[in-house]
Amino acid sequence: MVSVVSNRFKKAAMEAYFDGKTVRAVLVKSTYTPNPAHNLWSQASAHESVDSLGNYVAGGQELEGLVFVQDDDLNRGRFSFDAPSWDPVTIPDARYLMVIAGTGGTLADYEIVAAHDPGTTQDPSNGPFEWTPNAAGAIYLQASA
Protein backbone atom coordinates (compact mmCIF):
# COMPACT_ATOMS: atom_id res chain seq x y z
CA MET A 1 0.00 0.00 0.00
CA VAL A 2 1.22 3.48 -0.86
CA SER A 3 1.94 5.72 2.11
CA VAL A 4 2.27 9.04 0.26
CA VAL A 5 1.09 10.41 -3.08
CA SER A 6 3.05 13.45 -4.23
CA ASN A 7 1.27 16.75 -4.69
CA ARG A 8 2.83 17.09 -8.14
CA PHE A 9 1.20 13.80 -9.17
CA LYS A 10 -2.19 14.96 -7.86
CA LYS A 11 -1.99 18.11 -9.98
CA ALA A 12 -0.67 16.20 -13.01
CA ALA A 13 -3.45 13.59 -12.72
CA MET A 14 -6.09 16.32 -12.91
CA GLU A 15 -4.33 18.06 -15.80
CA ALA A 16 -4.07 14.76 -17.70
CA TYR A 17 -7.75 13.95 -17.12
CA PHE A 18 -8.97 17.32 -18.43
CA ASP A 19 -6.45 17.58 -21.30
CA GLY A 20 -8.28 17.89 -24.62
CA LYS A 21 -11.71 17.88 -22.99
CA THR A 22 -14.40 20.52 -23.02
CA VAL A 23 -15.46 21.27 -19.45
CA ARG A 24 -19.00 22.51 -18.82
CA ALA A 25 -21.09 23.77 -15.90
CA VAL A 26 -24.70 22.56 -15.78
CA LEU A 27 -27.39 23.37 -13.24
CA VAL A 28 -29.35 20.49 -11.71
CA LYS A 29 -32.61 20.53 -9.73
CA SER A 30 -33.11 19.28 -6.19
CA THR A 31 -34.87 16.20 -7.60
CA TYR A 32 -31.41 14.75 -8.32
CA THR A 33 -29.39 13.01 -5.62
CA PRO A 34 -25.65 13.11 -6.35
CA ASN A 35 -24.28 9.61 -6.66
CA PRO A 36 -20.57 8.76 -7.05
CA ALA A 37 -21.60 5.77 -9.20
CA HIS A 38 -23.13 8.10 -11.81
CA ASN A 39 -20.44 8.55 -14.42
CA LEU A 40 -22.22 9.98 -17.47
CA TRP A 41 -24.29 13.14 -17.88
CA SER A 42 -27.08 10.96 -19.31
CA GLN A 43 -27.54 9.59 -15.76
CA ALA A 44 -28.44 13.05 -14.41
CA SER A 45 -29.59 15.12 -17.41
CA ALA A 46 -33.31 14.48 -16.79
CA HIS A 47 -32.90 16.66 -13.67
CA GLU A 48 -31.32 19.65 -15.43
CA SER A 49 -32.77 23.01 -14.39
CA VAL A 50 -34.91 24.95 -16.85
CA ASP A 51 -34.77 28.71 -17.46
CA SER A 52 -38.11 30.18 -18.52
CA LEU A 53 -36.31 33.15 -20.14
CA GLY A 54 -34.14 30.95 -22.36
CA ASN A 55 -30.72 32.32 -21.34
CA TYR A 56 -29.70 29.13 -19.59
CA VAL A 57 -29.78 26.44 -22.27
CA ALA A 58 -29.60 22.66 -21.94
CA GLY A 59 -26.02 21.62 -21.36
CA GLY A 60 -25.13 24.76 -19.43
CA GLN A 61 -22.00 26.60 -20.50
CA GLU A 62 -18.35 25.91 -21.14
CA LEU A 63 -16.14 26.75 -18.19
CA GLU A 64 -13.34 29.25 -18.70
CA GLY A 65 -10.21 30.10 -16.77
CA LEU A 66 -9.30 26.52 -15.84
CA VAL A 67 -6.43 26.48 -13.33
CA PHE A 68 -4.58 23.51 -11.83
CA VAL A 69 -2.49 24.05 -8.70
CA GLN A 70 -0.02 21.95 -6.77
CA ASP A 71 -0.86 22.85 -3.17
CA ASP A 72 2.07 21.83 -0.97
CA ASP A 73 0.65 23.60 2.09
CA LEU A 74 -2.51 21.45 2.19
CA ASN A 75 -1.02 18.40 0.43
CA ARG A 76 -3.36 18.25 -2.56
CA GLY A 77 -3.82 19.13 -6.17
CA ARG A 78 -6.67 21.50 -6.88
CA PHE A 79 -8.64 22.71 -9.85
CA SER A 80 -10.61 25.91 -10.22
CA PHE A 81 -12.38 27.94 -12.89
CA ASP A 82 -14.00 31.31 -13.50
CA ALA A 83 -17.49 31.66 -12.04
CA PRO A 84 -20.11 30.66 -14.61
CA SER A 85 -22.99 33.12 -14.90
CA TRP A 86 -26.23 33.57 -16.74
CA ASP A 87 -28.16 36.85 -17.13
CA PRO A 88 -31.08 37.25 -16.93
CA VAL A 89 -32.54 33.91 -15.87
CA THR A 90 -35.57 32.60 -14.04
CA ILE A 91 -34.77 29.17 -12.67
CA PRO A 92 -37.11 27.96 -9.92
CA ASP A 93 -34.95 25.10 -8.70
CA ALA A 94 -31.15 25.13 -9.12
CA ARG A 95 -29.67 22.96 -6.38
CA TYR A 96 -26.36 21.70 -7.80
CA LEU A 97 -23.78 22.92 -10.24
CA MET A 98 -22.35 19.89 -11.96
CA VAL A 99 -19.01 19.91 -13.72
CA ILE A 100 -19.02 17.62 -16.75
CA ALA A 101 -16.23 16.96 -19.27
CA GLY A 102 -16.05 15.38 -22.69
CA THR A 103 -14.30 15.36 -26.03
CA GLY A 104 -17.19 16.19 -28.31
CA GLY A 105 -20.04 14.08 -29.52
CA THR A 106 -23.25 14.36 -27.56
CA LEU A 107 -23.49 15.84 -24.09
CA ALA A 108 -25.09 12.60 -22.89
CA ASP A 109 -21.65 11.00 -23.24
CA TYR A 110 -19.85 13.66 -21.17
CA GLU A 111 -18.50 12.39 -17.86
CA ILE A 112 -19.71 13.73 -14.54
CA VAL A 113 -16.73 15.12 -12.62
CA ALA A 114 -18.35 16.71 -9.58
CA ALA A 115 -21.55 18.12 -8.13
CA HIS A 116 -21.27 21.29 -6.08
CA ASP A 117 -23.95 21.83 -3.43
CA PRO A 118 -24.37 25.38 -2.08
CA GLY A 119 -26.35 24.02 0.87
CA THR A 120 -29.68 25.48 -0.28
CA THR A 121 -31.66 25.58 -3.49
CA GLN A 122 -31.02 28.69 -5.58
CA ASP A 123 -34.04 30.43 -7.16
CA PRO A 124 -32.90 33.30 -9.40
CA SER A 125 -35.86 35.21 -10.81
CA ASN A 126 -35.45 37.47 -13.88
CA GLY A 127 -31.98 38.52 -12.88
CA PRO A 128 -28.31 37.56 -13.01
CA PHE A 129 -27.16 34.27 -11.57
CA GLU A 130 -23.52 33.49 -10.85
CA TRP A 131 -22.08 30.39 -9.22
CA THR A 132 -18.81 31.28 -7.54
CA PRO A 133 -16.49 28.33 -6.86
CA ASN A 134 -14.65 28.06 -3.57
CA ALA A 135 -11.72 30.47 -3.65
CA ALA A 136 -9.41 27.67 -2.43
CA GLY A 137 -10.33 25.54 -5.47
CA ALA A 138 -13.46 23.95 -6.86
CA ILE A 139 -12.16 20.37 -6.91
CA TYR A 140 -9.42 18.83 -4.75
CA LEU A 141 -7.47 15.63 -5.27
CA GLN A 142 -6.13 14.60 -1.89
CA ALA A 143 -4.73 11.28 -0.73
CA SER A 144 -3.56 10.25 2.69
CA ALA A 145 -2.17 7.15 4.29
Phi, psi and chi 1 to 4 in degrees:
 res  aa     phi    psi   chi1   chi2   chi3   chi4
   1 MET       -  139.2  178.6  169.2  150.5      -
   2 VAL   -74.3  136.9  173.6      -      -      -
   3 SER   -93.0  -31.3  -63.8      -      -      -
   4 VAL  -142.4  137.4  175.0      -      -      -
   5 VAL  -114.3  126.5  175.3      -      -      -
   6 SER   -67.1  148.0   77.2      -      -      -
   7 ASN   -64.9  -33.3  -63.4  -33.1      -      -
   8 ARG   -62.9  -40.7 -179.6  173.0  -66.6 -178.7
   9 PHE   -64.4  -41.6  175.9   81.3      -      -
  10 LYS   -58.7  -46.0  -64.5  168.5 -167.1  169.3
  11 LYS   -64.6  -46.6  174.9 -173.1  174.7 -135.0
  12 ALA   -63.5  -35.2      -      -      -      -
  13 ALA   -63.9  -41.6      -      -      -      -
  14 MET   -68.3  -43.5  -73.2 -167.6  -66.9      -
  15 GLU   -59.5  -43.6  -72.4  174.1  -38.4      -
  16 ALA   -64.8  -40.6      -      -      -      -
  17 TYR   -61.8  -45.1  173.3   80.4      -      -
  18 PHE   -83.7  -12.1  -72.7  106.4      -      -
  19 ASP   -57.4  125.2 -173.6   40.6      -      -
  20 GLY    78.7    2.2      -      -      -      -
  21 LYS  -102.0  150.5  -67.6 -177.4  178.1  170.4
  22 THR   -88.3  131.4  -59.9      -      -      -
  23 VAL  -112.2  129.0 -176.4      -      -      -
  24 ARG  -125.9  154.0  -59.0 -173.8   66.2   81.9
  25 ALA  -110.1  125.7      -      -      -      -
  26 VAL  -125.4  146.4  -67.7      -      -      -
  27 LEU   -98.8  134.4  -61.3  175.0      -      -
  28 VAL  -125.5  140.4  179.8      -      -      -
  29 LYS   -73.2  167.0  -62.9 -177.2  -85.1 -172.2
  30 SER   -70.5   -8.1   61.1      -      -      -
  31 THR   -72.2  -13.3   55.8      -      -      -
  32 TYR   -93.5  139.0  176.6   73.2      -      -
  33 THR  -110.8  114.2  -59.2      -      -      -
  34 PRO   -53.9  138.6  -27.1   37.0      -      -
  35 ASN  -141.4  119.6 -176.4  -27.5      -      -
  36 PRO   -63.6  -14.1   18.2  -25.6      -      -
  37 ALA   -84.9   -9.8      -      -      -      -
  38 HIS   -80.7  118.9  -72.5  174.4      -      -
  39 ASN  -108.6  -27.2  -63.8  -54.1      -      -
  40 LEU  -114.1  147.4  -62.1  176.0      -      -
  41 TRP   -56.8  -31.2  174.0 -125.6      -      -
  42 SER   -60.4  -20.5   60.7      -      -      -
  43 GLN   -81.0  -10.3  -65.4  172.1  -70.1      -
  44 ALA  -129.2  -13.9      -      -      -      -
  45 SER   -60.4  -25.6   61.6      -      -      -
  46 ALA   -64.5  -15.7      -      -      -      -
  47 HIS  -102.7   10.9  -59.0  -84.5      -      -
  48 GLU   -64.0  140.6 -173.3  168.3   10.8      -
  49 SER   -66.9  156.4  -63.4      -      -      -
  50 VAL  -123.0  134.7  175.8      -      -      -
  51 ASP  -104.3  118.3  169.3   24.9      -      -
  52 SER   -69.8  -15.4   62.8      -      -      -
  53 LEU   -91.0  -13.7  -60.6  177.1      -      -
  54 GLY    85.6    6.8      -      -      -      -
  55 ASN   -88.7  -20.5  -70.3  -40.4      -      -
  56 TYR  -100.4  118.4  173.5   87.7      -      -
  57 VAL  -108.1  157.2  -62.8      -      -      -
  58 ALA   -51.6  133.6      -      -      -      -
  59 GLY    93.5    0.6      -      -      -      -
  60 GLY    62.2 -136.9      -      -      -      -
  61 GLN  -142.0  155.2   69.7  176.7 -120.1      -
  62 GLU   -70.4  135.8 -172.9  171.3  -19.3      -
  63 LEU   -79.9  144.1  -71.7  172.9      -      -
  64 GLU  -120.3  165.5  -62.0  178.3   -4.4      -
  65 GLY    67.3   37.7      -      -      -      -
  66 LEU   -64.8  131.2  -54.3 -178.7      -      -
  67 VAL  -135.0  132.6  176.2      -      -      -
  68 PHE  -116.1  133.3  -59.0   91.3      -      -
  69 VAL  -130.9  137.5  174.7      -      -      -
  70 GLN   -91.3  111.6  175.4 -179.5  -37.2      -
  71 ASP  -104.2   94.8 -173.9  -19.6      -      -
  72 ASP   -77.2  -19.9  -69.6  -32.0      -      -
  73 ASP   -72.0  -39.5  -67.7  -29.8      -      -
  74 LEU  -108.5    8.8  -63.0  173.9      -      -
  75 ASN    53.8   59.8  -68.9  -39.4      -      -
  76 ARG  -159.0  165.2   61.1 -173.3  176.0 -166.9
  77 GLY  -101.9  146.1      -      -      -      -
  78 ARG  -139.3  157.2   53.8 -173.2  167.9   89.6
  79 PHE  -132.3  135.4  161.3   70.1      -      -
  80 SER  -140.5  174.4 -164.8      -      -      -
  81 PHE  -157.5  164.6   45.4   82.0      -      -
  82 ASP   -67.1  149.5  -65.9  -19.2      -      -
  83 ALA   -65.7  121.8      -      -      -      -
  84 PRO   -72.6  146.2   24.7  -30.1      -      -
  85 SER  -146.6  155.4   63.0      -      -      -
  86 TRP  -136.7  139.9  -62.6  -91.5      -      -
  87 ASP  -156.5  129.7 -173.2   21.4      -      -
  88 PRO   -82.4  157.3   33.4  -34.7      -      -
  89 VAL  -139.7  154.3  -68.7      -      -      -
  90 THR  -129.6  104.2  -65.6      -      -      -
  91 ILE  -126.0  110.0  -58.7  173.2      -      -
  92 PRO   -74.0  -11.7   25.3  -31.6      -      -
  93 ASP  -156.6   82.4 -176.4    5.8      -      -
  94 ALA  -112.7  101.7      -      -      -      -
  95 ARG   -97.7  -40.4  177.6   56.8 -165.9 -130.9
  96 TYR  -125.5  145.9  -54.7  100.7      -      -
  97 LEU  -104.3  118.4  179.7  130.7      -      -
  98 MET  -101.6  138.4  -67.6 -173.8   79.7      -
  99 VAL   -99.1  123.2  175.4      -      -      -
 100 ILE  -124.8  154.6   61.8  173.9      -      -
 101 ALA  -142.8  142.0      -      -      -      -
 102 GLY  -162.0  174.6      -      -      -      -
 103 THR  -112.8   27.0   56.5      -      -      -
 104 GLY   112.6 -161.6      -      -      -      -
 105 GLY    70.9 -150.8      -      -      -      -
 106 THR   -90.2  151.3   65.6      -      -      -
 107 LEU   -61.2  -29.1  -74.3  175.9      -      -
 108 ALA   -56.7  -28.1      -      -      -      -
 109 ASP   -89.3   -4.1  -64.3  -31.3      -      -
 110 TYR   -66.1  149.4  -86.6   47.4      -      -
 111 GLU   -91.6  139.9  -62.5  171.0  -22.5      -
 112 ILE   -77.5  127.3  -65.1  173.1      -      -
 113 VAL  -100.0  -46.5  175.9      -      -      -
 114 ALA  -161.9  156.9      -      -      -      -
 115 ALA  -123.4  120.6      -      -      -      -
 116 HIS   -95.8  130.0  -66.5  -92.0      -      -
 117 ASP  -114.2  117.3 -178.5   -6.0      -      -
 118 PRO   -76.5   -5.8   32.6  -36.7      -      -
 119 GLY    99.7  -23.5      -      -      -      -
 120 THR  -143.7  156.8   61.2      -      -      -
 121 THR   -70.4  137.4  -62.4      -      -      -
 122 GLN   -97.8  137.4  -52.2  -62.5  -59.6      -
 123 ASP  -132.0   65.8  -63.0  -47.3      -      -
 124 PRO   -64.9  138.4   23.7  -31.4      -      -
 125 SER  -130.0  107.5 -179.8      -      -      -
 126 ASN    52.4   43.5 -162.6   27.5      -      -
 127 GLY  -154.2 -175.7      -      -      -      -
 128 PRO   -72.7  150.7   25.4  -31.4      -      -
 129 PHE  -138.6  122.2 -179.5   59.1      -      -
 130 GLU  -128.7  138.7  179.1  174.9  -80.0      -
 131 TRP  -112.5  105.3 -162.8  -65.6      -      -
 132 THR   -91.2  120.0  -55.8      -      -      -
 133 PRO   -69.9  159.4   21.9  -27.2      -      -
 134 ASN   -53.8  131.5 -175.3  -42.0      -      -
 135 ALA   -61.0  -24.7      -      -      -      -
 136 ALA   -84.3   -0.4      -      -      -      -
 137 GLY   126.5  141.1      -      -      -      -
 138 ALA   -80.5  -36.0      -      -      -      -
 139 ILE  -133.6  133.7  -61.7  172.3      -      -
 140 TYR  -113.6  146.6  -50.9  132.4      -      -
 141 LEU  -120.0  110.5 -178.9   56.4      -      -
 142 GLN  -132.1  137.2 -169.2  163.4  -14.4      -
 143 ALA  -133.3  142.8      -      -      -      -
 144 SER  -140.0  161.3   58.9      -      -      -
 145 ALA   -74.2      -      -      -      -      -
